[in-house]
Amino acid sequence: MKVVIIKYNAGNIQSVLFALERIGMQAIVTDNTEEIRTADKIIFPGVGEASTAMNYLRERKLDELIVSLKQPVLGICLGMQLLCSHSEEGDTTCLNVFEKVSVKKFISGNNEFKIPQIGWNTISSLHSKLFNKVAEQSYCYFVHGYYAEENNLTIAKTDYIQPYSSALSFENFYGVQFHPEKSAIVGEQILKNFLDL
Amino acid sequence: MLTKRIIPCLDIKDGRTVKGTNFVQLRDAGDPIELAMRYCEEGADELVFLDITATTEKRKTLATLVREIATHINIPFTVGGGINTIEDVSLLLENGADKISVNTSAVNNPELINQLAANFGSQCIVVAIDTKIIDGNWTVVTHGGRNPTLHKAISWAKEITDRGAGEILLTSMENDGTKAGFAIDITREISTAVSIPVIASGGAGSMNHFKDVFEIANADAALAASIFHFREISIQELKNI
């Protein structure tokens, strides 16, 4: 199986690579269109700022490539948010794979809820093959200041200030807000499930 | 519910884990990778590695160690010690660190925080504040408490938040190494004053100290070293309280 991690200017690619190695999978990190197009599984990672990342993708025409993919694609964190329609971060028009799903900024009325959310929170209402063998209320590691609203593409929910989408899917596209590559055994199971799709 | 985080800290010198009291009497606490893997199995939420070697020549070996750690553990980890430039941060992130921690370099050059946040995102920038009481005020200090600065802890915490820090690692030099509990008052004041997560450090000696710093001081995470290294407190048991 050929697994490709899309290389762009949003960090933490190394962590994803190491996590895949731990479950016995060697992946290729590339921004080469042909390499991406011929992959069996594609991971679209991301830690960074939405408008900068979108500009980078557009300059390299990776935006057009990503939306045209037919094989399973997993967006992680910012990668998931960029698959939505719009993000309040930098008022950014995103890839619109998850149509009509907008990404909003966490607003906390007090210091009880720190922003960004950093740490381990539970995922629930799991309904996707992505969560095979993953228990309801499993803990995953999150680091984010923006969230995708709940909608009809939601396949996992998390509660922070309000319930939101911690995972989305549409056709061959999957997105997770948390970092499976840093979510211990649960995260490794989710990565395995993605590779098994 | 977002959980409170338990974070073991590994002080690294010449590739080994060491622990001293107030930066002296260092005793060997073992191989950092073995310890890191043990902590992962025991359910630690994150790990922090602080390089106290901090000579330029030896920093290259740090990147190799970071890489080695990153391949072996499946939870987030932060690396600190001797970070002065964007290049220093790039090197550590490329080798698999998730976050970096700056301390003295941020005090000497606060603009560094803005630059790092702009380049790598706030989520990976931890700013460490070492503080002790000087003339009745919680004051920011560097070099393990030896050098006082002009900053008061609370105003400095607000300033680094405004500059783009993603988290504060707050160490009370009054409590560090005492095992008498975390500094509840200053932790609570800073946690209330800023909108970013605060990691409390210094003074952990019992399970109840963790409970207090989470419940009374409203810390988002608590960090400790020797009590975990020498198995005085089990992370597994601590997670269940």
Chai-1 contact restraints between the chains, C-beta under 6 A:
chainA,res_idxA,chainB,res_idxB,connection_type,confidence,min_distance_angstrom,max_distance_angstrom,comment,restraint_id
A,G11,B,L93,contact,1.0,0.0,6.0,A-B,restraint_1
A,Q14,B,G96,contact,1.0,0.0,6.0,A-B,restraint_2
A,S15,B,G96,contact,1.0,0.0,6.0,A-B,restraint_3
A,F18,B,A70,contact,1.0,0.0,6.0,A-B,restraint_4
A,F18,B,T71,contact,1.0,0.0,6.0,A-B,restraint_5
A,F18,B,G96,contact,1.0,0.0,6.0,A-B,restraint_6
A,V47,B,G121,contact,1.0,0.0,6.0,A-B,restraint_7
A,G48,B,G121,contact,1.0,0.0,6.0,A-B,restraint_8
A,N111,B,T192,contact,1.0,0.0,6.0,A-B,restraint_9
A,K114,B,I196,contact,1.0,0.0,6.0,A-B,restraint_10
A,K114,B,P197,contact,1.0,0.0,6.0,A-B,restraint_11
A,K114,B,D220,contact,1.0,0.0,6.0,A-B,restraint_12
A,I115,B,S195,contact,1.0,0.0,6.0,A-B,restraint_13
A,P116,B,Q123,contact,1.0,0.0,6.0,A-B,restraint_14
A,I118,B,P197,contact,1.0,0.0,6.0,A-B,restraint_15
A,G119,B,L2,contact,1.0,0.0,6.0,A-B,restraint_16
A,G119,B,R5,contact,1.0,0.0,6.0,A-B,restraint_17
A,W120,B,T3,contact,1.0,0.0,6.0,A-B,restraint_18
A,W120,B,D45,contact,1.0,0.0,6.0,A-B,restraint_19
A,N121,B,L2,contact,1.0,0.0,6.0,A-B,restraint_20
A,V143,B,Q123,contact,1.0,0.0,6.0,A-B,restraint_21
A,K182,B,P76,contact,1.0,0.0,6.0,A-B,restraint_22
A,A184,B,N74,contact,1.0,0.0,6.0,A-B,restraint_23
A,A184,B,I75,contact,1.0,0.0,6.0,A-B,restraint_24
